[in-house]
Amino acid sequence: MASKCLLVEDDPGYRKSVARLLKQYCDLEITEAPDAIRALRILHQNPNQFDILVTDEVMPVGPTGMVLLEIAKERWPVMRRVLLSGFTNSEQVHSGIADAVLDKIFDRRLIATKICRLAKSR
């Protein structure tokens, strides 16, 4: 049975690219959301369905990715949490809110590999 991933990214091209890679490398079942508000709706409608939440940090509408991860950690503590950001810093890495902070500027295959490992470790 494939693990289920909620992928939250406001850039549709980047979101589709990461979704394709995760499906290809991890056999993850991907649900996509363009912002944290829609992601929270999906999570509330499907509690405990997702194994991993992957979110962008900066989104033009609604809460940031870090806020989304904080809510997810509180409400769905078993779900793995990954922050994708072009602006990673040590505070994000050491906050404990995310299981991983990945720089979205790096090789997307590397991102997919790390997310795959986390999804399977739940």
NUDO-495502 format. One record per residue (C-alpha): y, z, x; residue number from 1. Coordinates in nm, 2 decimals, padded with zeros to 4 digits. Example, Ala and Ser with C-alpha at 12.3 -4.5 7.8 and 13.67 -1.06 7.14 Angstrom:
2
+--------+--------+--------+-----+
|     yy |     zz |     xx | seq |
+--------+--------+--------+-----+
| -00.45 |  00.78 |  01.23 |   1 |
| -00.11 |  00.71 |  01.37 |   2 |
+--------+--------+--------+-----+
END
This chain:
122
+--------+--------+--------+-----+
|     yy |     zz |     xx | seq |
+--------+--------+--------+-----+
|  00.00 |  00.00 |  00.00 |   1 |
|  00.34 | -00.10 |  00.14 |   2 |
|  00.60 |  00.16 |  00.20 |   3 |
|  00.92 |  00.13 | -00.01 |   4 |
|  01.26 |  00.10 |  00.14 |   5 |
|  01.60 |  00.12 | -00.01 |   6 |
|  01.84 | -00.09 |  00.20 |   7 |
|  02.21 | -00.03 |  00.15 |   8 |
|  02.45 | -00.28 |  00.31 |   9 |
|  02.78 | -00.43 |  00.18 |  10 |
|  02.75 | -00.75 |  00.38 |  11 |
|  02.51 | -00.97 |  00.18 |  12 |
|  02.42 | -01.19 |  00.48 |  13 |
|  02.34 | -00.90 |  00.70 |  14 |
|  02.15 | -00.72 |  00.42 |  15 |
|  01.93 | -01.03 |  00.35 |  16 |
|  01.87 | -01.08 |  00.72 |  17 |
|  01.76 | -00.71 |  00.77 |  18 |
|  01.55 | -00.73 |  00.45 |  19 |
|  01.37 | -01.04 |  00.58 |  20 |
|  01.29 | -00.88 |  00.91 |  21 |
|  01.16 | -00.56 |  00.75 |  22 |
|  00.94 | -00.75 |  00.52 |  23 |
|  00.81 | -00.96 |  00.81 |  24 |
|  00.76 | -00.69 |  01.07 |  25 |
|  00.67 | -00.39 |  00.85 |  26 |
|  00.54 | -00.52 |  00.52 |  27 |
|  00.80 | -00.30 |  00.35 |  28 |
|  00.88 | -00.34 | -00.01 |  29 |
|  01.26 | -00.37 | -00.01 |  30 |
|  01.50 | -00.28 | -00.28 |  31 |
|  01.86 | -00.38 | -00.20 |  32 |
|  02.19 | -00.22 | -00.29 |  33 |
|  02.54 | -00.33 | -00.19 |  34 |
|  02.70 |  00.02 | -00.19 |  35 |
|  02.62 |  00.39 | -00.21 |  36 |
|  02.71 |  00.41 | -00.58 |  37 |
|  02.45 |  00.16 | -00.67 |  38 |
|  02.20 |  00.31 | -00.43 |  39 |
|  02.24 |  00.65 | -00.60 |  40 |
|  02.18 |  00.49 | -00.94 |  41 |
|  01.86 |  00.33 | -00.81 |  42 |
|  01.74 |  00.66 | -00.65 |  43 |
|  01.81 |  00.86 | -00.96 |  44 |
|  01.63 |  00.60 | -01.18 |  45 |
|  01.33 |  00.60 | -00.94 |  46 |
|  01.30 |  00.96 | -00.80 |  47 |
|  01.06 |  01.00 | -00.51 |  48 |
|  00.97 |  00.63 | -00.52 |  49 |
|  01.13 |  00.54 | -00.18 |  50 |
|  00.98 |  00.63 |  00.16 |  51 |
|  01.28 |  00.54 |  00.36 |  52 |
|  01.66 |  00.49 |  00.30 |  53 |
|  01.84 |  00.26 |  00.54 |  54 |
|  02.22 |  00.25 |  00.49 |  55 |
|  02.53 |  00.11 |  00.65 |  56 |
|  02.79 |  00.37 |  00.75 |  57 |
|  03.11 |  00.19 |  00.65 |  58 |
|  03.13 |  00.04 |  00.30 |  59 |
|  03.45 | -00.08 |  00.13 |  60 |
|  03.36 |  00.08 | -00.21 |  61 |
|  03.25 |  00.44 | -00.28 |  62 |
|  03.10 |  00.70 | -00.05 |  63 |
|  03.01 |  00.63 |  00.31 |  64 |
|  02.66 |  00.59 |  00.44 |  65 |
|  02.67 |  00.95 |  00.59 |  66 |
|  02.76 |  01.09 |  00.24 |  67 |
|  02.48 |  00.89 |  00.09 |  68 |
|  02.24 |  01.03 |  00.35 |  69 |
|  02.36 |  01.39 |  00.29 |  70 |
|  02.29 |  01.35 | -00.08 |  71 |
|  01.95 |  01.20 | -00.01 |  72 |
|  01.86 |  01.48 |  00.23 |  73 |
|  01.94 |  01.74 | -00.03 |  74 |
|  01.78 |  01.57 | -00.33 |  75 |
|  01.49 |  01.38 | -00.17 |  76 |
|  01.41 |  01.57 |  00.15 |  77 |
|  01.08 |  01.40 |  00.22 |  78 |
|  01.24 |  01.05 |  00.23 |  79 |
|  01.32 |  00.92 |  00.58 |  80 |
|  01.69 |  00.84 |  00.64 |  81 |
|  01.84 |  00.58 |  00.88 |  82 |
|  02.20 |  00.50 |  00.94 |  83 |
|  02.30 |  00.16 |  01.06 |  84 |
|  02.64 |  00.15 |  01.21 |  85 |
|  02.86 | -00.05 |  01.45 |  86 |
|  03.04 |  00.27 |  01.52 |  87 |
|  02.77 |  00.52 |  01.63 |  88 |
|  02.88 |  00.84 |  01.79 |  89 |
|  02.71 |  01.16 |  01.91 |  90 |
|  02.82 |  01.36 |  01.60 |  91 |
|  02.62 |  01.12 |  01.38 |  92 |
|  02.32 |  01.13 |  01.61 |  93 |
|  02.31 |  01.51 |  01.63 |  94 |
|  02.40 |  01.59 |  01.27 |  95 |
|  02.04 |  01.60 |  01.15 |  96 |
|  02.13 |  01.41 |  00.84 |  97 |
|  01.97 |  01.09 |  00.96 |  98 |
|  01.63 |  01.06 |  01.12 |  99 |
|  01.77 |  00.77 |  01.33 | 100 |
|  02.11 |  00.62 |  01.39 | 101 |
|  02.08 |  00.25 |  01.49 | 102 |
|  02.36 |  00.04 |  01.63 | 103 |
|  02.37 | -00.27 |  01.40 | 104 |
|  02.51 | -00.48 |  01.68 | 105 |
|  02.19 | -00.47 |  01.88 | 106 |
|  01.89 | -00.69 |  01.84 | 107 |
|  01.78 | -00.69 |  01.47 | 108 |
|  01.41 | -00.71 |  01.57 | 109 |
|  01.46 | -00.38 |  01.76 | 110 |
|  01.62 | -00.23 |  01.44 | 111 |
|  01.32 | -00.35 |  01.23 | 112 |
|  01.07 | -00.21 |  01.48 | 113 |
|  01.23 |  00.14 |  01.47 | 114 |
|  01.27 |  00.14 |  01.10 | 115 |
|  00.90 |  00.04 |  01.06 | 116 |
|  00.79 |  00.33 |  01.28 | 117 |
|  00.99 |  00.57 |  01.07 | 118 |
|  00.87 |  00.43 |  00.74 | 119 |
|  00.51 |  00.48 |  00.85 | 120 |
|  00.56 |  00.83 |  00.97 | 121 |
|  00.65 |  00.98 |  00.63 | 122 |
+--------+--------+--------+-----+
END
